[in-house]
Amino acid sequence: MTVARHYIIHAKEGMDAELETALRAVADAVRSLSGCEGVEMLRDLGNERRFVFIEQWADIDAHKAAGAMLDKGLFAPMMAALDGPPDGAYFDYLIR
């Protein structure tokens, strides 16, 4: 059963390009992890500072296990560009 880990992420004023670059690096790293079935990244057309980052995982346990395998230094550029903590949740796919 594939699950989605969904994040809504906001960049600090003037840091949307930096956040996009950081999220691309995170996406590249996440894609290679065991249990990952894909990553999507979207930008709000009405608000350049708002991003949606979606990871697809085999299950919630795969997502949690993968988190321990990521280089924590990868997150420093992302954290520097964030305007507050991301809003995240797990979702079931009803139609795919």
Secondary structure, 3 states (H helix, E strand, C coil): CCEEEEEEEEECCCCHHHHHHHHHHHHHHHHCCCCEEEEEEEEECCEEEEEEEEEEECCHHHHHHHHCCCCHHHHHHHHHHECCCCEEEEEECCCC
